[in-house]
Amino acid sequence: MRKRMHLSIESDIEIESKERRAFLKAGALFLGGMWLFPALEVKGSGNKQEFMDDLPWFQQPLRIMHTVLRETDAEEYDVDVVTNYVLKSGANALCVNAGGITDFWQNPLSAANINPFLKGRDILKEISAACKAKGIRIMGRVDFRGVVPEVYERHPDWFAKNQDQTPMMMTYTRPHLHIACYSTPYRNDYANEYVAKIIEDYNLDGIWHNSPGYDGICYCSYCQDAYRDYNGKKLPALGSSSPEELDAYMGWKRLAADAYMDRLKGTIKSFGDDKVYTAEVFSMYEVGRRVNNGIDLKNAFDHFDILVSVAFLTENTDHIHYEDYNYAQSIIKFLKSVAPEREAVVMYGGNGTSHRLVIEPSLDVKIWLWEILSAGGRFWNCYFTNVPPIAYDTRNAFVESDANHFVKEHRELLAQHVPVSRIGIYYSNATRLHYRNDLEEEESFGDAIKGMEAVLIENHIPHDFILAEQVTAEKLNDYHLVLLPNVQCMSDKEIQFLREYVNQGGKVVATYATSLLDEKGEPRSNFGLSKEFGVEFEGERWNTRKDNYQYIAAATHPLVAEDAAKTQLLHQYAYTLKTRPHSSARVICNAVPTVHNQPPDKAWVEQLSSEFPTIVENEYGRGKVIYFANQPDVTVHKMGHGDARNLLFRALKHLVGEENLPKTNAPASVHMGWTRSTREPGKYVFSLVNTTSGPKRPTRELIPVHQLTFRLPFPGQHLQDHKVLRQQSDIKVSAEPGYVIIEIDKLKDFLAVYLETQYT
């Protein structure tokens, strides 16, 4: 018998008591135009209960527990321990193994692989009945990516084949699995029969489709016939086919993946619209190979009822690092920008995905959850090896309780919230795909976005994302400022939208090679947005990673005035494009010829300033653009020099206006959340997450911060009520014309304040 540590499910878990304050009234009227809050198309909600009843269960605040069972967990599986943990931890849904690779129920179908440790039990039947009895939503985890050799031998024609017709194998698993492609009866007939049976027999509330994709090219007869029907051609071959042929194949594979998921969703929804279909959305910054699994943003957002991004604190790689805390916020902002009406959920783990038998650092997990919540997101705790009380390592049992119970207590106030923003980071899927190529700059997709977002978060500036696939003139007009962090690939249509946006008074900050390529990655001879930027591309890019500087050409300009009193030069890093300014552009900084630092007595140049600008400000129509020919955003992310941070922040402040941004004395280590209801105008939640700690991760101790003040712009509204939802000290909320002021005596980890306003 394996020895395992047990933690009593009935042990007392101390949940921090929450003080409640009566609603306060403030009579100050808010003046000025609406900057942060565009008009919303909303539904009347009536009272809170009616509002919640009007939402399907999967669009209400979710707190999901996910037990990824090993085969041996069936020996000691106790449905009471599992369901009691779910309830005590504050979760409201459970996802549990149904099967596919290994079945945790008595599967009578032809490709069954019943867990030998069940010994006649039907765990799926037991846990689904227990969840229904206790009011817990139950989802089944299915996995049809591949099968063990014993199942393959029963149906060898149901699985993927290499070009020589040998079986395609999944080599990262132990044992190696036989891969199933999108075209064969296993992924289609069998998978749909499987899903229909478990939903009907066990009254499941939904399906979690684990690892829905497969990589590579399958040459089974089904794929060969389907591809020939698609374009009359044979399947390409890796290593010998051209990129164009591989791209044509991927066009078909995306359609095949889409049809596969569409059939599965149709089966699930045939049992009712309240039955959920969901799977993971790829990472924001994942690029993948040219031939990939074919499941991308459009597939995910077209099919999944809950948007789930898998984001563990550490990834399953050889070289492990801790993700930045703000990444959890970023994921939610990204998902909410795409589909604001759906629950955006981060799948994390109380134990790691790279080290599944021991915990992730507890304090890091808690901060991660508060970060998710601060942007309007929810939690999906993917716990390996059963539930925490029945595991080798029980130290993270109930680590999610504080966050879960906070959402449970305030679910009516938190439902259907999205981040407040009139500043949008432009996210281009075409640019993401371009990063599959070998780039001269040797950077990763997301470096520029991460650097830009770091400046926003450190300075407590609300923002979200604008997806290129969803961009319209109307959508852009909701934003006072659009950020283009090296958005290299743009279609003519996107360029026209942005041109009209600026011409009508919009503001833009753009960096480096933005708009130099079309949507297919083909180079343009000049920037697509050259008129807006106020520069011409001269056809050359310089490696300015070392021994390079910028000369301050406009010492009185707000971007550099503070520095110009003490320096002629600013830091230069990463790559720079050779450009020439239009007569309309105001040159702020110029490139300095390389000043080699060895030998030091030769570290000089005859002329500090060149004719090639690095930063310009240009007016176009009624709008204004600040264009960086270099990469301050990449510099912030990869190198961190203060000049790059300052220049970007000052550019944002200059274009937006300091009066329209939150003002605070909080350090950068205090992260601000600010969300609004999409269904009830004037309802907001303001929150703070403290990440102040020692210099090394994991975080060992949070250092409380004191005497914080936030002055939030609320133009066109006046404060009616507020309610403190979570606090560690006295919190004072007051109003003055145009602003709400929140004063906090002490912040330990997380606080939240509900604000209710009316438009004047």
C-alpha positions in Angstrom: 0.0 0.0 0.0 1.4 3.4 -1.0 1.9 5.7 2.0 0.2 9.1 1.6 -0.4 11.9 4.0 -4.0 12.7 4.9 -5.3 16.1 5.9 -8.7 16.1 7.6 -11.3 17.8 5.4 -13.0 18.9 8.5 -10.0 20.8 9.9 -10.8 24.4 10.7 -9.7 26.8 8.0 -9.4 30.3 9.3 -10.9 32.7 6.7 -10.0 36.3 7.3 -13.1 38.1 8.7 -14.4 40.9 6.5 -15.5 44.1 7.9 -18.6 45.6 6.2 -19.3 49.2 5.9 -22.6 50.9 5.3 -23.1 52.6 2.0 -22.0 56.2 1.9 -23.6 59.0 -0.1 -21.6 61.7 -1.8 -23.3 64.6 -3.4 -20.4 66.0 -5.6 -21.2 66.2 -9.3 -18.6 65.0 -11.8 -17.8 67.4 -14.6 -16.2 67.1 -18.0 -16.5 64.8 -21.0 -16.7 61.0 -20.8 -13.1 59.8 -21.2 -12.8 56.5 -19.4 -16.4 55.2 -19.8 -17.9 54.9 -23.3 -21.6 54.4 -23.7 -22.6 50.7 -23.2 -25.3 48.6 -24.7 -26.7 47.0 -21.6 -29.7 45.0 -20.4 -31.8 46.1 -17.6 -31.3 43.7 -14.7 -34.0 44.4 -12.1 -32.9 43.2 -8.7 -29.7 41.3 -8.1 -31.3 37.8 -8.0 -33.2 38.4 -11.2 -29.9 39.6 -12.8 -28.2 36.4 -11.8 -31.1 34.1 -12.8 -31.0 35.7 -16.2 -27.4 34.4 -16.7 -26.6 30.7 -17.6 -24.6 29.1 -14.8 -21.4 29.2 -16.9 -21.6 33.0 -17.3 -21.8 33.5 -13.5 -18.7 33.8 -11.4 -16.9 30.4 -11.6 -14.7 28.7 -9.0 -13.7 25.3 -10.5 -11.8 22.5 -8.9 -10.2 20.0 -11.3 -8.8 16.7 -10.2 -6.6 15.1 -12.8 -6.6 11.6 -11.5 -3.9 9.0 -12.0 -5.0 5.5 -12.6 -3.8 4.5 -9.0 -6.0 7.3 -7.4 -9.0 5.0 -8.0 -7.8 2.8 -5.2 -8.6 5.3 -2.4 -11.1 7.6 -4.2 -13.6 9.0 -1.7 -16.4 11.0 -3.2 -17.2 12.5 0.2 -13.7 13.8 0.7 -13.7 15.3 -2.8 -17.1 17.0 -2.6 -16.5 18.2 0.9 -13.2 19.8 -0.2 -15.0 21.5 -3.1 -17.6 23.0 -0.8 -15.2 23.9 2.0 -12.8 25.6 -0.4 -15.5 27.7 -1.8 -15.6 26.2 -5.3 -18.9 25.7 -7.2 -17.9 23.3 -9.9 -15.8 20.1 -10.3 -14.1 18.8 -13.3 -13.2 15.1 -13.0 -11.7 12.4 -15.2 -14.1 10.6 -17.5 -11.5 9.2 -19.8 -10.4 8.6 -23.3 -6.8 7.5 -22.7 -7.9 5.8 -19.5 -11.6 5.4 -18.6 -12.8 6.1 -15.0 -16.2 4.6 -15.7 -17.4 1.2 -16.9 -17.1 2.0 -20.6 -18.9 -0.5 -22.9 -17.7 1.0 -26.1 -15.3 -0.6 -28.5 -12.3 1.5 -27.9 -12.6 1.4 -24.1 -9.5 1.3 -21.9 -11.0 0.9 -18.4 -8.8 1.7 -15.5 -7.6 -1.6 -13.9 -7.6 0.0 -10.5 -11.3 0.6 -10.6 -11.9 -3.1 -9.8 -15.5 -2.9 -10.8 -16.2 0.6 -9.5 -17.6 3.4 -11.6 -16.0 6.6 -10.2 -17.7 8.9 -12.7 -21.1 7.6 -11.6 -20.3 8.0 -7.9 -18.8 11.5 -8.2 -21.5 12.9 -10.5 -24.3 11.6 -8.2 -22.5 13.1 -5.1 -22.0 16.5 -6.9 -25.7 16.6 -7.9 -26.8 15.9 -4.4 -24.6 18.7 -3.0 -25.4 21.3 -5.6 -22.0 21.2 -7.3 -21.7 21.5 -11.1 -19.9 18.6 -12.6 -17.9 18.5 -15.8 -16.2 15.4 -17.4 -12.6 15.6 -18.6 -12.1 13.8 -21.9 -8.9 13.2 -23.8 -9.0 11.9 -27.4 -5.4 12.9 -28.5 -4.3 9.2 -28.5 -4.6 5.7 -27.2 -2.5 3.0 -25.7 -1.2 0.2 -28.0 -3.8 -2.3 -26.8 -6.6 0.0 -28.1 -4.8 0.7 -31.3 -4.6 -3.0 -32.1 -8.4 -3.2 -32.0 -8.9 -0.4 -34.6 -5.6 0.3 -36.4 -7.4 2.2 -39.2 -8.8 4.7 -36.6 -5.5 6.5 -36.0 -3.0 8.8 -37.6 -0.3 7.5 -40.0 3.1 8.7 -41.1 3.9 9.1 -44.7 5.2 5.5 -44.9 1.9 4.4 -43.2 3.6 3.5 -39.9 1.6 4.7 -36.8 2.2 8.3 -35.8 3.3 8.2 -32.1 3.2 10.7 -29.3 6.7 10.5 -27.9 6.4 13.0 -25.1 4.1 10.6 -23.2 5.0 7.4 -21.3 3.9 5.0 -22.7 4.0 6.4 -26.2 0.5 6.9 -27.5 -0.9 6.3 -30.9 -2.1 9.7 -32.2 -5.6 10.3 -33.4 -6.1 12.9 -36.2 -9.2 15.0 -36.9 -10.4 12.9 -39.8 -10.6 9.4 -38.4 -13.6 7.6 -36.8 -11.9 7.7 -33.4 -12.0 11.5 -33.1 -15.4 11.7 -34.7 -17.8 8.7 -34.4 -16.3 7.2 -31.3 -15.6 10.5 -29.5 -19.1 11.8 -30.1 -20.7 8.5 -29.0 -18.5 8.6 -25.9 -19.4 12.2 -25.0 -23.1 11.6 -25.6 -23.1 8.5 -23.4 -21.4 10.1 -20.4 -23.6 13.2 -20.5 -26.8 11.2 -20.8 -25.9 8.5 -18.3 -24.3 10.7 -15.6 -26.2 14.0 -16.2 -22.9 16.0 -16.6 -23.1 19.7 -16.8 -20.4 19.9 -19.4 -17.2 18.6 -21.0 -13.6 19.7 -20.6 -11.8 18.7 -23.8 -8.2 18.1 -22.8 -5.5 18.6 -25.5 -7.9 18.8 -28.4 -5.2 19.3 -31.0 -2.4 17.2 -32.6 0.7 18.4 -34.4 2.3 17.2 -37.6 0.8 15.9 -40.9 -1.3 12.8 -40.9 -1.3 10.6 -44.0 -4.1 8.2 -43.1 -6.5 7.4 -45.9 -9.2 9.7 -44.4 -6.8 12.7 -44.4 -5.6 12.0 -47.9 -9.1 11.8 -49.3 -10.3 14.9 -47.5 -7.3 17.0 -48.6 -7.7 15.9 -52.2 -11.4 16.9 -52.0 -10.3 20.2 -50.5 -7.9 21.4 -53.2 -7.2 18.5 -55.5 -3.7 18.0 -54.3 -1.6 15.4 -52.3 -0.6 16.1 -48.8 2.7 18.0 -48.5 5.7 16.5 -46.8 7.7 18.1 -44.0 11.3 18.8 -45.1 10.6 18.9 -48.8 7.5 20.9 -49.4 7.6 24.7 -49.8 6.3 27.1 -47.1 3.5 28.0 -49.4 2.4 24.3 -49.6 2.7 23.9 -45.8 0.6 27.0 -45.3 -2.0 25.7 -47.7 -2.1 22.5 -45.7 -2.6 24.5 -42.5 -5.5 26.3 -44.1 -7.2 22.9 -44.5 -6.1 21.6 -41.1 -7.7 24.6 -39.4 -10.9 23.9 -41.1 -10.7 20.2 -40.2 -10.1 21.1 -36.5 -12.9 23.6 -36.6 -15.3 20.9 -38.0 -14.1 18.4 -35.4 -14.8 20.7 -32.5 -18.1 21.9 -34.1 -19.4 18.3 -34.2 -18.4 17.7 -30.6 -20.0 20.9 -29.5 -23.1 19.9 -31.4 -23.3 16.6 -29.6 -22.9 18.3 -26.2 -25.5 21.0 -26.9 -28.0 18.4 -28.1 -28.6 17.8 -24.4 -29.4 21.4 -23.7 -27.9 24.9 -24.1 -26.8 24.8 -20.5 -24.3 22.0 -21.2 -20.8 23.4 -21.5 -18.1 22.7 -24.0 -14.7 24.1 -23.2 -11.0 23.5 -23.7 -7.8 25.6 -23.3 -7.1 28.7 -25.3 -3.4 29.0 -26.4 -1.1 31.2 -24.5 -1.1 34.9 -25.5 2.5 34.7 -26.6 2.8 31.2 -28.0 4.0 31.1 -31.6 4.3 27.4 -32.4 5.7 25.9 -35.6 4.6 26.4 -39.1 2.8 23.1 -39.0 0.9 23.1 -35.8 -2.4 21.7 -34.4 -4.6 24.1 -36.3 -6.5 25.3 -33.3 -6.2 29.0 -32.9 -8.0 32.0 -31.6 -11.0 31.9 -34.0 -11.6 28.2 -33.3 -11.5 28.7 -29.5 -13.7 31.8 -29.4 -16.2 30.3 -31.9 -16.7 27.1 -29.8 -15.9 27.4 -26.2 -18.5 28.5 -23.6 -15.9 29.3 -21.0 -12.6 30.8 -22.1 -9.8 29.0 -20.3 -6.1 29.9 -20.6 -3.7 27.4 -19.1 -1.2 29.4 -17.0 0.7 27.7 -14.3 3.2 29.7 -12.2 5.9 27.5 -13.7 5.7 25.7 -17.1 6.5 22.1 -17.8 10.0 22.7 -19.2 13.6 21.8 -18.4 14.5 25.4 -17.5 11.9 26.5 -14.9 11.1 30.1 -14.0 8.3 31.9 -12.2 5.9 33.8 -14.4 5.5 37.6 -13.7 2.5 38.2 -11.5 1.0 40.6 -13.9 0.8 37.9 -16.6 -2.3 36.5 -14.8 -3.9 39.9 -15.2 -2.9 40.1 -18.8 -4.5 36.8 -19.7 -7.9 37.9 -18.3 -7.7 41.3 -20.0 -6.9 39.6 -23.3 -9.7 37.1 -23.0 -12.2 39.7 -21.8 -11.3 41.9 -24.7 -12.3 39.2 -27.2 -15.5 38.0 -25.6 -16.6 40.2 -22.6 -19.8 38.3 -22.0 -18.0 35.0 -21.3 -16.3 33.9 -18.1 -12.5 34.3 -18.5 -10.7 31.7 -16.4 -7.1 30.9 -15.7 -6.2 27.3 -15.2 -3.5 27.3 -12.5 -2.3 24.7 -10.1 -1.9 24.4 -6.3 0.9 22.0 -7.3 3.0 22.6 -10.4 2.7 21.2 -13.9 6.5 20.6 -14.0 6.6 19.1 -10.5 3.2 17.6 -10.0 3.7 15.8 -6.8 4.8 18.8 -4.7 3.3 22.2 -4.2 3.8 25.6 -5.9 4.9 28.2 -3.4 1.7 29.0 -1.4 2.1 32.8 -1.3 2.8 33.0 -5.0 -0.4 31.0 -5.7 -2.4 33.4 -3.6 -1.0 36.5 -5.3 -1.7 34.8 -8.7 -5.3 34.4 -7.7 -5.8 38.0 -6.6 -4.2 39.2 -9.8 -6.7 37.1 -11.8 -9.6 38.4 -9.8 -8.5 42.1 -10.0 -9.1 42.0 -13.8 -12.5 40.3 -13.5 -11.2 36.8 -14.0 -12.0 33.5 -12.3 -10.2 30.4 -11.2 -9.8 26.8 -12.4 -7.5 24.9 -9.9 -6.1 22.0 -11.9 -4.8 19.7 -9.1 -2.9 16.6 -9.9 -3.0 13.5 -7.8 -6.6 13.7 -6.5 -7.6 16.6 -4.1 -5.1 18.2 -1.7 -6.2 16.3 1.4 -5.4 13.0 -0.3 -2.0 13.6 -1.7 1.7 13.2 -1.0 2.0 16.9 -0.3 -0.9 18.5 1.5 0.7 21.9 2.2 -1.4 23.8 -0.3 -4.7 22.4 0.8 -7.3 25.2 0.8 -4.8 27.7 -0.6 -7.6 29.0 -2.9 -10.2 29.4 -0.1 -9.8 33.1 0.4 -10.2 34.0 -3.2 -13.0 31.5 -3.8 -15.0 32.6 -0.8 -14.5 36.3 -1.7 -16.1 35.6 -5.2 -18.8 33.4 -3.6 -19.8 36.2 -1.1 -19.8 39.0 -3.7 -20.8 37.1 -6.8 -23.7 39.4 -7.6 -21.4 42.5 -7.6 -18.7 40.7 -9.5 -20.7 39.1 -12.3 -20.1 40.1 -15.9 -17.3 42.5 -15.2 -14.6 43.6 -17.7 -11.6 45.9 -17.2 -12.1 49.6 -17.3 -10.1 51.1 -20.2 -9.8 53.6 -22.9 -6.2 52.6 -23.7 -5.9 49.5 -25.9 -2.8 47.4 -26.8 -3.2 46.3 -30.4 -2.8 42.5 -30.7 -2.1 41.1 -34.1 -2.4 37.4 -34.8 -0.8 37.9 -38.2 2.3 39.4 -36.4 2.3 36.5 -34.0 2.4 34.0 -36.9 5.2 36.0 -38.5 7.4 35.2 -35.5 7.5 31.6 -36.7 10.2 32.8 -39.1 13.9 33.3 -38.2 14.0 37.0 -37.5 17.1 39.2 -37.6 16.3 40.7 -34.2 16.1 37.3 -32.5 13.3 38.4 -30.3 10.2 36.6 -29.2 6.6 37.5 -30.0 5.3 39.3 -27.0 8.5 41.0 -25.9 7.2 44.4 -27.1 3.7 43.8 -25.7 5.1 42.7 -22.3 7.3 45.8 -22.1 4.5 48.2 -23.0 2.2 46.5 -20.5 4.8 46.7 -17.8 4.9 50.4 -18.1 1.1 50.6 -17.9 0.9 48.3 -14.8 3.8 50.0 -13.0 2.1 53.4 -13.4 -1.4 52.1 -12.6 -2.9 52.9 -16.0 -6.0 50.9 -17.0 -5.8 49.2 -20.3 -7.0 46.2 -22.3 -6.4 44.7 -25.8 -7.7 45.4 -29.3 -7.6 42.2 -31.4 -6.8 42.9 -35.1 -9.4 40.4 -36.2 -12.1 42.3 -34.4 -11.0 45.9 -35.3 -13.6 48.2 -36.7 -13.9 52.0 -36.9 -16.5 51.9 -34.2 -14.3 49.8 -31.9 -11.3 52.1 -32.3 -13.5 55.1 -31.5 -14.0 53.7 -28.0 -10.3 54.3 -27.3 -8.6 57.5 -26.5 -5.2 56.0 -27.1 -4.1 53.0 -29.2 -0.7 51.3 -28.6 1.1 49.6 -31.5 4.0 47.7 -30.0 5.9 46.6 -33.1 2.8 45.4 -34.8 4.6 44.5 -38.0 1.9 42.8 -40.0 -1.2 44.8 -40.9 -3.7 44.5 -43.7 -4.6 47.5 -45.9 -8.0 47.4 -44.2 -6.5 47.7 -40.7 -4.3 50.6 -41.9 -7.3 52.4 -43.2 -9.2 52.0 -39.9 -6.2 53.4 -38.0 -5.7 56.2 -40.5 -9.4 57.3 -40.1 -9.1 56.9 -36.3 -6.1 59.3 -36.1 -7.5 61.7 -38.7 -10.7 62.0 -36.5 -8.7 62.9 -33.4 -7.3 59.6 -32.1 -3.9 59.2 -30.4 -1.3 56.5 -31.2 2.0 55.4 -29.8 3.8 53.1 -32.2 7.2 51.4 -32.2 9.8 50.1 -34.6 8.5 48.1 -37.6 4.8 48.6 -37.1 2.9 48.4 -40.5 6.1 47.5 -42.5 4.6 44.1 -43.5 1.2 43.2 -44.9 -1.1 40.6 -43.2 0.8 37.7 -44.9 4.2 39.0 -43.7 5.3 40.4 -47.1 7.4 43.5 -46.8 6.1 46.9 -47.9 8.6 49.5 -49.3 7.4 52.0 -46.6 5.4 52.0 -43.5 1.7 51.5 -44.2 1.2 54.3 -41.6 4.0 56.5 -42.9 1.8 59.6 -43.1 0.6 59.1 -39.6 4.0 58.4 -38.2 5.6 61.4 -40.0 8.6 59.4 -41.2 9.8 57.5 -44.3 11.5 54.1 -44.0 15.0 54.2 -45.5 15.3 50.4 -45.9 17.8 49.7 -43.2 17.7 48.4 -39.7 20.5 48.7 -37.2 21.6 46.5 -34.4 21.8 49.1 -31.6 22.1 46.6 -28.7 25.5 47.9 -27.7 27.4 51.2 -27.6 24.4 53.2 -29.0 22.6 56.3 -27.8 19.9 58.8 -28.6 20.6 62.6 -28.8 18.0 64.9 -27.4 17.0 67.2 -30.2 14.0 68.9 -28.7 15.0 69.7 -25.1 11.7 71.3 -24.2 9.5 68.5 -25.4 7.5 66.8 -22.5 9.1 63.4 -23.3 12.6 64.6 -22.6 12.4 68.0 -20.8 13.0 66.5 -17.4 16.2 64.7 -18.6 17.5 67.5 -20.9 18.5 69.6 -17.9 21.1 67.0 -17.0 21.9 65.0 -20.1 22.3 65.3 -23.9 22.1 61.6 -24.4 19.6 58.8 -23.6 20.0 55.1 -23.6 19.5 53.1 -26.8 19.0 49.4 -27.0 17.7 46.6 -29.3 17.2 47.5 -32.9 16.5 50.8 -34.7 15.1 51.6 -38.1 16.7 54.2 -40.4 14.0 56.7 -41.1 13.7 60.3 -42.4 11.3 62.7 -40.9 8.5 64.5 -42.8 8.5 68.3 -42.6 5.4 68.0 -40.4 7.0 65.9 -37.8 8.7 67.2 -34.7 11.9 65.3 -34.0 12.4 64.6 -30.3 15.5 62.5 -30.5 18.0 61.5 -33.1 20.2 58.4 -33.5 23.8 58.8 -32.4 26.5 57.0 -34.5 27.9 54.0 -32.7 30.3 55.0 -30.0 32.6 52.0 -29.5 33.6 51.6 -25.9 37.0 49.9 -26.5 39.6 51.2 -26.2 38.0 53.8 -24.0 40.3 56.6 -25.3 38.8 56.1 -28.7 35.2 56.2 -27.4 34.1 59.3 -29.2 32.5 60.4 -32.5 32.8 63.7 -34.3 29.1 64.5 -34.3 26.7 63.2 -31.6 23.5 63.9 -33.6 22.7 62.2 -36.9 20.0 63.1 -39.4 18.0 60.0 -38.5 15.3 60.3 -35.8 14.6 57.8 -33.1 11.5 59.5 -31.7 9.1 61.9 -33.5 5.7 63.5 -32.8 3.4 64.0 -35.7 0.0 65.5 -36.1 -2.3 63.9 -38.7 -5.7 65.4 -39.2 -7.1 66.1 -35.7 -5.0 63.3 -34.2 -1.5 62.8 -32.9 1.1 60.1 -33.1 4.4 59.5 -31.3 6.5 57.1 -33.2 9.6 55.3 -31.9 12.0 54.1 -34.6 13.6 52.0 -32.0 12.3 49.5 -29.4 11.7 51.0 -26.0 9.1 48.4 -25.2 11.5 45.5 -25.9 14.1 47.3 -23.8 11.7 47.6 -20.9 11.0 43.9 -21.0 14.5 42.5 -21.7 16.9 45.0 -20.3 14.9 47.4 -18.2 16.8 50.7 -18.5 14.9 53.6 -17.0 15.2 55.8 -20.0 13.0 53.5 -22.1 10.4 53.2 -19.2 10.3 57.0 -18.8 10.0 57.8 -22.5 7.0 55.4 -22.9 5.3 56.6 -19.8 5.7 60.3 -20.7 4.4 59.5 -24.2 1.3 58.0 -22.8 0.8 60.8 -20.3 1.5 63.5 -23.0 -1.1 62.1 -25.4 -3.8 61.2 -22.9 -3.4 64.1 -20.5 -2.3 63.6 -16.9 -5.8 64.7 -15.6 -7.3 61.7 -17.3 -5.1 59.1 -15.6 -5.3 57.7 -12.1 -3.0 59.5 -9.7 -1.4 57.6 -6.8 1.5 57.4 -4.4 1.5 53.6 -4.5 4.7 51.9 -5.6 4.9 49.9 -8.8 4.7 46.7 -6.7 1.1 47.5 -5.9 -1.0 46.4 -8.8 -4.3 48.1 -9.5 -7.5 46.4 -10.8 -10.5 48.4 -12.0 -13.5 46.7 -13.6 -17.0 47.7 -14.7 -20.2 45.8 -15.1 -21.2 45.2 -18.7 -24.9 44.9 -17.7 -25.4 47.6 -15.1 -23.8 50.9 -16.0 -22.1 52.8 -13.2 -21.2 49.7 -11.2 -17.4 49.3 -10.7 -15.0 47.3 -8.5 -11.6 48.9 -7.6 -9.0 46.5 -6.2 -5.3 46.4 -5.2 -2.9 43.5 -5.2 0.2 43.8 -3.1 3.3 42.1 -4.5 5.9 44.0 -2.4 8.5 41.5 -1.2 12.1 40.6 -1.3 14.1 40.6 -4.6 13.8 36.9 -5.4 11.0 34.6 -6.4 9.3 32.6 -5.1 7.9 35.2 -2.7 8.7 34.3 0.8 7.1 37.2 2.7 4.7 40.0 1.6 5.7 43.4 3.0 2.6 45.5 3.9 2.4 49.0 2.4 0.9 52.0 4.2 -0.9 55.3 3.6 -1.9 54.8 0.0 -4.0 57.2 -2.0 -5.7 56.7 -5.4 -7.4 59.5 -7.2 -9.5 58.0 -10.0 -11.0 60.0 -12.8 -14.8 59.5 -13.2 -15.7 62.3 -15.7 -19.4 62.7 -16.4 -20.5 60.7 -13.3 -21.1 61.3 -9.6 -20.6 58.9 -6.8 -23.8 57.5 -5.2 -22.6 54.6 -3.0 -19.7 52.5 -2.1 -19.0 49.3 -0.2 -15.7 48.0 1.1 -15.6 44.3 0.0 -12.2 43.4 1.5 -9.8 45.3 3.7 -6.9 45.1 6.2 -7.3 48.5 7.6 -9.4 51.7 7.5 -10.4 52.7 4.0 -11.8 56.1 3.2 -13.8 56.8 0.1 -14.6 60.4 -0.9 -15.5 62.4 -4.0 -14.6 65.7 -5.6 -15.7 67.1 -8.9 -14.3 64.7 -11.6 -12.8 62.2 -9.2 -13.2 59.5 -6.6 -10.5 59.4 -3.9 -9.7 56.2 -2.1 -7.4 56.3 0.9 -6.0 53.2 2.5 -4.2 53.0 5.8 -2.6 49.6 5.2 -2.6 46.9 2.4 -1.3 43.4 3.1 -2.4 41.3 0.2 -5.7 42.3 -1.5 -8.5 44.8 -1.0 -11.5 45.6 -3.1 -14.1 48.4 -3.1 -17.4 48.5 -4.9 -18.3 51.8 -6.4 -21.7 52.9 -7.7 -22.1 56.0 -9.8 -24.6 57.8 -11.9 -24.1 59.8 -15.1 -24.9 63.5 -14.9 
